[in-house]
Amino acid sequence: MGDKDINGAVIKLNGRYPEKGQVTNEVCKELVFVVEGTGRLVVGNDIQEIQQGDLALLLPGDKYYFEGQLTMFMPCSPAWYPGQHKKID
C-alpha cells in the first residue's frame, strides 16, 4: 500500500506457521480476523481456538504460532515488513 502507518494482508494457512517454533514482531500490532476456517493461535503458552468471525490482537513482542485451515485478514500498524518478523526456535 505504500503507507508506513498501516497495511494488511489476506493469509491462507493450511497446516502450521511457522512449521516449528514461534515468530515475533517487535514493532507492530497485528490484528487477526478469521475470514473462514478453524484452528488455533498459540501466544506464549496461551492456546486460543479460533474460527470464522473471531478477532485476536498480537502485540509487539508476542511470541506466537498458528495451526489449522484458516483464511485470515491481518491489518498491521505500523505497517508490517519482513525484516520485523523473527523466527524463534
C-alpha positions as CSV (number, residue, x, y, z in Angstrom):
1,M,0.0,0.0,0.0
2,G,3.0,2.3,0.5
3,D,1.7,3.7,3.8
4,K,4.1,3.5,6.8
5,D,1.3,3.7,9.4
6,I,-0.8,0.7,8.4
7,N,-1.1,-2.2,5.9
8,G,-2.7,-5.6,5.8
9,A,-2.8,-9.0,4.1
10,V,-5.1,-11.9,3.5
11,I,-3.4,-15.1,4.7
12,K,-4.4,-18.6,3.7
13,L,-3.0,-21.2,6.1
14,N,-3.1,-25.0,5.6
15,G,-1.1,-26.5,8.5
16,R,1.2,-24.7,10.9
17,Y,3.0,-21.3,10.7
18,P,5.9,-21.4,11.3
19,E,6.5,-25.1,10.7
20,K,8.2,-25.3,14.1
21,G,8.9,-22.8,16.9
22,Q,7.3,-19.4,17.1
23,V,7.6,-16.0,15.5
24,T,7.6,-12.5,16.9
25,N,7.3,-8.9,15.6
26,E,8.9,-6.3,17.9
27,V,7.5,-3.4,16.0
28,C,3.8,-3.6,15.1
29,K,0.4,-4.6,16.4
30,E,-1.2,-7.3,14.2
31,L,-5.0,-7.7,14.2
32,V,-6.2,-11.2,13.2
33,F,-9.7,-11.5,11.7
34,V,-10.6,-15.1,10.8
35,V,-12.5,-14.9,7.4
36,E,-13.1,-18.7,7.3
37,G,-11.9,-21.9,8.8
38,T,-10.9,-23.2,12.2
39,G,-7.6,-23.6,14.0
40,R,-5.7,-22.3,16.9
41,L,-3.4,-19.4,17.8
42,V,-0.8,-20.1,20.4
43,V,0.7,-17.0,22.1
44,G,3.4,-17.9,24.5
45,N,1.7,-20.7,26.5
46,D,-1.9,-19.4,25.9
47,I,-3.8,-21.6,23.4
48,Q,-6.8,-19.9,21.7
49,E,-9.1,-21.9,19.5
50,I,-10.2,-19.6,16.6
51,Q,-12.9,-19.9,14.0
52,Q,-14.7,-17.8,11.4
53,G,-15.6,-14.3,12.8
54,D,-13.1,-14.3,15.6
55,L,-10.6,-11.5,16.3
56,A,-7.3,-11.6,18.1
57,L,-4.7,-8.9,18.7
58,L,-1.0,-9.7,18.6
59,L,1.1,-7.1,20.4
60,P,4.7,-6.2,19.7
61,G,7.0,-8.8,21.3
62,D,4.3,-11.6,21.5
63,K,5.7,-15.0,20.6
64,Y,3.2,-17.0,18.6
65,Y,2.2,-19.6,16.0
66,F,-0.9,-20.6,14.1
67,E,-2.2,-24.0,13.1
68,G,-5.3,-25.1,11.2
69,Q,-7.1,-24.5,8.0
70,L,-7.6,-20.7,8.1
71,T,-8.1,-17.7,5.9
72,M,-7.3,-14.5,7.9
73,F,-7.2,-10.8,7.2
74,M,-4.4,-9.2,9.2
75,P,-4.1,-5.4,9.3
76,C,-0.8,-4.2,11.0
77,S,0.1,-0.9,12.5
78,P,2.7,0.5,11.9
79,A,3.0,-1.2,8.5
80,W,4.4,-4.7,8.6
81,Y,7.5,-5.6,6.6
82,P,9.5,-8.9,6.5
83,G,12.6,-7.5,8.4
84,Q,10.4,-7.1,11.6
85,H,9.4,-10.7,11.7
86,K,11.7,-13.0,13.6
87,K,11.6,-16.8,14.0
88,I,12.2,-18.3,17.4
89,D,13.1,-22.0,17.6
